[in-house]
Amino acid sequence: MEKARATFFATYLSGFKPSLFAMLFGGVTTATAVFAMVSQAGTAVPLILKTLNLPSCRSSDVYRGTQTDFKKEGDFWREYSPGVVAHRYQFKEIKRTRDVIMLRNLTPRDTEDWETLTVHLPACDGTAKLSEGLPERWTDLQLVGRAPRKS
């Protein structure tokens, strides 16, 4: 009668110690959790960057454009024509989000709304836009891209 009542654990797992079994089970569970986290990282990273208001790329202090370049020098951003040493226009950074760097014009120009002129540089590569006047008028300025970092 005693043998008839033998359980699965008594018969097949009598050599296992509970601590060894718990350690093996914990190791498999941990490995599964790590694999799940790694496989989900591709979708988690953009959400974390958005939550922290960080751009999905490394923003830069130099943006090369199809017509001009924008460089941050000290507290100001300056716009340079290609191959020219002196800057044409000067800007003050007024806002930076994960998508755009907003630059307020400081240089007088031959337009009546020069004091409201704002350049919107994309934090990642894209089209720089210009807004001016009240109500705002928007213009696509030029394609810009982040300059490679110097190592």
Short mmCIF file of the C-alpha atoms (twelve columns), coordinates in Angstrom:
data_MODEL
# 
_entry.id   MODEL 
# 
loop_
_atom_site.group_PDB 
_atom_site.id 
_atom_site.type_symbol 
_atom_site.label_atom_id 
_atom_site.label_alt_id 
_atom_site.label_comp_id 
_atom_site.label_asym_id 
_atom_site.label_seq_id 
_atom_site.Cartn_x 
_atom_site.Cartn_y 
_atom_site.Cartn_z 
_atom_site.pdbx_PDB_model_num 
ATOM 1   C CA . MET A 1   0.000  0.000  0.000   1 
ATOM 2   C CA . GLU A 2   2.877  2.291  0.774   1 
ATOM 3   C CA . LYS A 3   4.277  1.957  -2.735  1 
ATOM 4   C CA . ALA A 4   0.918  2.707  -4.302  1 
ATOM 5   C CA . ARG A 5   0.886  6.054  -2.578  1 
ATOM 6   C CA . ALA A 6   4.275  7.122  -3.837  1 
ATOM 7   C CA . THR A 7   3.968  10.546 -5.449  1 
ATOM 8   C CA . PHE A 8   5.620  11.952 -8.543  1 
ATOM 9   C CA . PHE A 9   7.908  14.118 -6.470  1 
ATOM 10  C CA . ALA A 10  8.944  11.259 -4.198  1 
ATOM 11  C CA . THR A 11  9.631  8.954  -7.133  1 
ATOM 12  C CA . TYR A 12  11.295 11.193 -9.715  1 
ATOM 13  C CA . LEU A 13  12.558 14.246 -7.876  1 
ATOM 14  C CA . SER A 14  13.837 12.665 -4.677  1 
ATOM 15  C CA . GLY A 15  17.409 13.606 -5.557  1 
ATOM 16  C CA . PHE A 16  16.574 17.314 -6.021  1 
ATOM 17  C CA . LYS A 17  16.962 19.605 -3.134  1 
ATOM 18  C CA . PRO A 18  14.373 22.414 -2.946  1 
ATOM 19  C CA . SER A 19  17.053 25.114 -3.052  1 
ATOM 20  C CA . LEU A 20  18.612 23.621 -6.207  1 
ATOM 21  C CA . PHE A 21  15.210 23.361 -7.882  1 
ATOM 22  C CA . ALA A 22  14.362 26.963 -6.937  1 
ATOM 23  C CA . MET A 23  17.714 28.166 -8.276  1 
ATOM 24  C CA . LEU A 24  17.236 26.398 -11.631 1 
ATOM 25  C CA . PHE A 25  13.678 27.664 -11.988 1 
ATOM 26  C CA . GLY A 26  14.756 31.194 -11.052 1 
ATOM 27  C CA . GLY A 27  17.574 31.115 -13.617 1 
ATOM 28  C CA . VAL A 28  15.242 30.062 -16.432 1 
ATOM 29  C CA . THR A 29  12.706 32.715 -15.421 1 
ATOM 30  C CA . THR A 30  15.383 35.439 -15.306 1 
ATOM 31  C CA . ALA A 31  16.787 34.455 -18.707 1 
ATOM 32  C CA . THR A 32  13.273 34.562 -20.181 1 
ATOM 33  C CA . ALA A 33  12.650 38.019 -18.686 1 
ATOM 34  C CA . VAL A 34  15.953 39.375 -20.018 1 
ATOM 35  C CA . PHE A 35  15.205 37.997 -23.492 1 
ATOM 36  C CA . ALA A 36  11.746 39.605 -23.410 1 
ATOM 37  C CA . MET A 37  13.210 42.977 -22.376 1 
ATOM 38  C CA . VAL A 38  15.840 42.897 -25.116 1 
ATOM 39  C CA . SER A 39  13.293 41.959 -27.767 1 
ATOM 40  C CA . GLN A 40  10.997 44.807 -26.668 1 
ATOM 41  C CA . ALA A 41  13.770 47.441 -26.458 1 
ATOM 42  C CA . GLY A 42  13.166 48.497 -30.061 1 
ATOM 43  C CA . THR A 43  9.697  49.731 -29.175 1 
ATOM 44  C CA . ALA A 44  10.547 50.951 -25.670 1 
ATOM 45  C CA . VAL A 45  13.419 53.289 -26.588 1 
ATOM 46  C CA . PRO A 46  11.322 55.721 -28.698 1 
ATOM 47  C CA . LEU A 47  8.724  55.895 -25.915 1 
ATOM 48  C CA . ILE A 48  11.391 56.640 -23.304 1 
ATOM 49  C CA . LEU A 49  12.944 59.356 -25.505 1 
ATOM 50  C CA . LYS A 50  9.533  60.938 -26.076 1 
ATOM 51  C CA . THR A 51  8.738  60.847 -22.349 1 
ATOM 52  C CA . LEU A 52  12.058 62.540 -21.545 1 
ATOM 53  C CA . ASN A 53  11.501 65.058 -24.400 1 
ATOM 54  C CA . LEU A 54  14.738 63.959 -26.098 1 
ATOM 55  C CA . PRO A 55  15.171 63.809 -29.879 1 
ATOM 56  C CA . SER A 56  15.372 60.423 -31.551 1 
ATOM 57  C CA . CYS A 57  18.803 61.393 -32.875 1 
ATOM 58  C CA . ARG A 58  21.781 63.236 -31.453 1 
ATOM 59  C CA . SER A 59  21.149 66.934 -31.923 1 
ATOM 60  C CA . SER A 60  24.069 69.066 -33.001 1 
ATOM 61  C CA . ASP A 61  25.447 72.594 -32.705 1 
ATOM 62  C CA . VAL A 62  26.153 72.705 -36.457 1 
ATOM 63  C CA . TYR A 63  23.571 72.181 -39.202 1 
ATOM 64  C CA . ARG A 64  24.657 72.175 -42.841 1 
ATOM 65  C CA . GLY A 65  22.076 73.422 -45.308 1 
ATOM 66  C CA . THR A 66  21.647 73.454 -49.048 1 
ATOM 67  C CA . GLN A 67  22.124 77.268 -49.085 1 
ATOM 68  C CA . THR A 68  23.587 78.262 -45.695 1 
ATOM 69  C CA . ASP A 69  24.928 76.701 -42.492 1 
ATOM 70  C CA . PHE A 70  23.806 77.303 -38.901 1 
ATOM 71  C CA . LYS A 71  26.383 77.130 -36.091 1 
ATOM 72  C CA . LYS A 72  25.969 77.619 -32.357 1 
ATOM 73  C CA . GLU A 73  28.778 79.806 -31.055 1 
ATOM 74  C CA . GLY A 74  28.550 80.607 -27.358 1 
ATOM 75  C CA . ASP A 75  25.071 81.893 -26.521 1 
ATOM 76  C CA . PHE A 76  24.150 82.640 -30.137 1 
ATOM 77  C CA . TRP A 77  23.452 80.789 -33.353 1 
ATOM 78  C CA . ARG A 78  24.909 82.269 -36.525 1 
ATOM 79  C CA . GLU A 79  24.051 81.703 -40.181 1 
ATOM 80  C CA . TYR A 80  26.954 81.450 -42.622 1 
ATOM 81  C CA . SER A 81  27.000 81.387 -46.406 1 
ATOM 82  C CA . PRO A 82  29.145 78.566 -47.836 1 
ATOM 83  C CA . GLY A 83  32.844 79.460 -47.968 1 
ATOM 84  C CA . VAL A 84  32.394 82.767 -46.084 1 
ATOM 85  C CA . VAL A 85  34.124 83.457 -42.759 1 
ATOM 86  C CA . ALA A 86  31.792 86.230 -41.489 1 
ATOM 87  C CA . HIS A 87  28.235 85.356 -40.458 1 
ATOM 88  C CA . ARG A 88  25.228 86.895 -42.220 1 
ATOM 89  C CA . TYR A 89  22.637 86.673 -39.452 1 
ATOM 90  C CA . GLN A 90  22.597 86.080 -35.735 1 
ATOM 91  C CA . PHE A 91  19.919 84.280 -33.699 1 
ATOM 92  C CA . LYS A 92  19.090 83.490 -30.097 1 
ATOM 93  C CA . GLU A 93  17.836 80.010 -29.213 1 
ATOM 94  C CA . ILE A 94  14.408 80.489 -27.643 1 
ATOM 95  C CA . LYS A 95  13.179 76.897 -27.373 1 
ATOM 96  C CA . ARG A 96  14.387 73.358 -27.946 1 
ATOM 97  C CA . THR A 97  12.074 70.363 -28.091 1 
ATOM 98  C CA . ARG A 98  12.620 66.797 -29.210 1 
ATOM 99  C CA . ASP A 99  11.571 67.805 -32.750 1 
ATOM 100 C CA . VAL A 100 12.768 71.367 -33.332 1 
ATOM 101 C CA . ILE A 101 15.277 74.042 -32.299 1 
ATOM 102 C CA . MET A 102 13.663 77.500 -32.473 1 
ATOM 103 C CA . LEU A 103 15.926 80.474 -33.236 1 
ATOM 104 C CA . ARG A 104 14.747 84.111 -32.925 1 
ATOM 105 C CA . ASN A 105 16.332 86.522 -35.409 1 
ATOM 106 C CA . LEU A 106 18.473 89.319 -33.883 1 
ATOM 107 C CA . THR A 107 19.789 90.882 -37.118 1 
ATOM 108 C CA . PRO A 108 17.838 93.713 -38.829 1 
ATOM 109 C CA . ARG A 109 16.711 92.744 -42.353 1 
ATOM 110 C CA . ASP A 110 14.969 94.357 -45.298 1 
ATOM 111 C CA . THR A 111 11.527 93.153 -44.226 1 
ATOM 112 C CA . GLU A 112 8.990  94.777 -41.932 1 
ATOM 113 C CA . ASP A 113 8.553  91.650 -39.794 1 
ATOM 114 C CA . TRP A 114 12.234 90.948 -39.132 1 
ATOM 115 C CA . GLU A 115 11.728 91.223 -35.344 1 
ATOM 116 C CA . THR A 116 9.265  88.294 -35.356 1 
ATOM 117 C CA . LEU A 117 11.310 86.156 -37.740 1 
ATOM 118 C CA . THR A 118 11.985 82.698 -36.303 1 
ATOM 119 C CA . VAL A 119 13.928 79.817 -37.837 1 
ATOM 120 C CA . HIS A 120 12.766 76.313 -36.909 1 
ATOM 121 C CA . LEU A 121 15.646 73.849 -37.317 1 
ATOM 122 C CA . PRO A 122 14.667 70.162 -37.180 1 
ATOM 123 C CA . ALA A 123 16.477 68.415 -34.320 1 
ATOM 124 C CA . CYS A 124 17.169 65.576 -36.741 1 
ATOM 125 C CA . ASP A 125 17.736 66.070 -40.464 1 
ATOM 126 C CA . GLY A 126 14.902 67.649 -42.471 1 
ATOM 127 C CA . THR A 127 13.495 70.920 -43.746 1 
ATOM 128 C CA . ALA A 128 14.236 74.130 -41.845 1 
ATOM 129 C CA . LYS A 129 11.229 76.442 -41.753 1 
ATOM 130 C CA . LEU A 130 10.903 80.165 -41.297 1 
ATOM 131 C CA . SER A 131 7.981  81.926 -39.603 1 
ATOM 132 C CA . GLU A 132 7.388  85.679 -39.488 1 
ATOM 133 C CA . GLY A 133 4.673  88.210 -38.784 1 
ATOM 134 C CA . LEU A 134 1.442  88.110 -36.842 1 
ATOM 135 C CA . PRO A 135 -0.425 86.031 -37.860 1 
ATOM 136 C CA . GLU A 136 2.540  83.857 -38.679 1 
ATOM 137 C CA . ARG A 137 3.448  83.188 -42.278 1 
ATOM 138 C CA . TRP A 138 5.413  79.982 -42.832 1 
ATOM 139 C CA . THR A 139 8.030  79.334 -45.490 1 
ATOM 140 C CA . ASP A 140 10.155 76.249 -46.154 1 
ATOM 141 C CA . LEU A 141 13.689 77.607 -45.871 1 
ATOM 142 C CA . GLN A 142 16.066 74.800 -46.930 1 
ATOM 143 C CA . LEU A 143 17.040 71.201 -46.280 1 
ATOM 144 C CA . VAL A 144 19.447 70.905 -43.349 1 
ATOM 145 C CA . GLY A 145 21.379 68.071 -41.762 1 
ATOM 146 C CA . ARG A 146 23.450 67.663 -38.650 1 
ATOM 147 C CA . ALA A 147 27.150 68.052 -39.284 1 
ATOM 148 C CA . PRO A 148 29.241 65.028 -38.286 1 
ATOM 149 C CA . ARG A 149 30.847 65.312 -34.860 1 
ATOM 150 C CA . LYS A 150 34.590 65.774 -34.783 1 
ATOM 151 C CA . SER A 151 36.364 63.043 -32.841 1 
# 
